[in-house]
Amino acid sequence: MDARDDEGVLDVVGRKERRFLLVEQNKNMFKQEVVYFQKVRHNWLQQGDLNTKYFHSAVEWRRVRNNFNGMYINGNWCDDKDVIKEKVKDFLKIRFKEVRGAQVRFDNVLFNFISELDNEILVGPFTEEEIKNAV
């Protein structure tokens, strides 16, 4: 069909059939790829990872990178865990302390208000007709 299309011999019906066959071929190739991927995954699960040294080194690198050995306190290096815990706890207490009272003032700011009727409509129950119209 490709050769006949290149020669210009195919009619409109032949070109539609060719497109349909190409789409089907692409679908079948995708399905075949999925099957191959599943077979490879199955083999990997059965035989285990042959590249364990790489994965173990990656895990070890991440563990070392995430490790917390100490910190500078008042310009001096400290690696005593109890001292560090206290300093971190003190920092977080200061950082996230509760502040009472209004933080923002809205003096001279006018707000729009909802009338009592609008409020009743907003908080009132829905009727069946309103529910049907919403869907």
Secondary structure, DSSP 8 states (H G I E B T S, - for coil): -HHHHHHT---HHHHHHHHHHHHHHHHHHHHHHHHHHHHHHHHHHHH--TTHHHHHHHHHHHHHHH----EEETTEEE--HHHHHHHHHHHHHHHT----S-SS--TT-------HHHHHHHHS---HHHHHHH-
